Amino acid sequence: MTEFDPRTKPSLCPYCGYFFDCATAINGSAARPKPGDYSICINCGCASVLNADLSLRKRTAIDPVDDEARAMFQRARAACLQRGPLHPNRKPNA
């Protein structure tokens, strides 16, 4: 891997099925994706968690989310819903 490598395991969003194989930091930093990071789907705006193999899973009640992160998730989801899905055959189901 290079110093900055945004690749993840090719996966489908567990909420809408949108295909992805990379992730970037929402704050614009060069942070590489790592297990336990949250990922916001650019298709549906739902927040998932990266597994140890960098595939996605749905968040659970035990995944810690502070108020700042919760507000960011809500803003991202609202923006995606306003824009509409990128993939016309995939609709947000969460």
HUJO-V722735 format. One record per residue. PHI is phi in whole degrees, -180 to 180 (* if undefined). OMEGA is omega in radians with two decimals (999 if undefined). D_FIRST is the distance of its C-alpha to the first C-alpha in Angstrom with 1 decimal. Layout:
# HUJO-V722735
[[PHI/OMEGA/D_FIRST] [PHI/OMEGA/D_FIRST]]
This chain:
# HUJO-V722735
[[*/3.06/0.0] [-81/3.13/3.7] [-58/3.04/6.6] [-116/3.14/7.6] [-134/-3.07/6.2] [-80/-3.06/9.6] [-68/3.01/9.3] [-128/3.04/11.4] [-68/3.08/13.4] [-53/-3.03/16.0] [-145/3.00/19.0] [-113/3.04/22.4] [-57/-3.13/23.8] [-70/3.14/26.1] [-99/-3.05/28.8] [-123/3.11/29.0] [85/-3.14/26.9] [-69/-3.13/24.9] [-76/3.02/21.7] [-147/3.10/18.4] [-144/3.08/14.7] [-158/3.11/13.2] [-148/3.07/14.5] [-128/3.13/15.2] [-73/-3.10/17.1] [-67/-3.13/20.8] [-90/3.09/21.5] [83/3.13/19.4] [-75/3.13/17.1] [-95/3.13/13.4] [-63/3.08/13.0] [-83/3.07/10.1] [-62/3.13/11.9] [-143/3.13/12.9] [-53/3.13/15.7] [93/3.08/19.1] [-67/3.01/18.2] [-88/3.10/20.7] [-133/3.11/20.1] [-104/-3.13/22.9] [-66/3.12/23.5] [-76/3.10/24.2] [-86/-3.03/26.8] [-110/3.12/28.9] [83/3.13/27.8] [-79/3.14/27.7] [-93/3.09/25.5] [-120/3.13/23.5] [-123/3.08/21.3] [-80/3.07/17.8] [-76/3.12/18.2] [-59/-3.14/16.3] [-91/3.14/14.6] [67/2.92/14.0] [-89/-3.09/17.1] [-101/2.97/20.0] [-140/3.07/23.3] [-67/3.04/26.4] [-68/3.07/27.2] [-121/-3.13/29.9] [-63/-3.11/32.6] [-90/3.08/30.9] [-74/-3.09/27.8] [-71/3.09/28.5] [-138/3.10/29.1] [-84/-3.07/30.8] [-61/3.13/33.2] [-64/3.13/30.8] [-66/3.14/28.2] [-60/3.11/31.0] [-65/3.11/32.4] [-64/3.10/29.1] [-59/-3.12/28.7] [-65/3.12/32.3] [-65/3.14/31.9] [-64/3.14/28.9] [-64/3.14/30.8] [-61/3.14/34.0] [-64/3.13/32.3] [-67/3.13/30.8] [-68/3.10/34.2] [-66/-3.14/36.0] [-72/-3.06/33.9] [95/-3.09/34.0] [-65/3.08/31.4] [-75/-3.12/29.1] [-102/-3.00/29.6] [-63/-3.12/33.4] [-95/-3.14/33.6] [-117/3.14/31.7] [-113/3.06/33.6] [-57/-3.14/32.6] [-124/-3.12/34.2] [-115/999/33.6]]
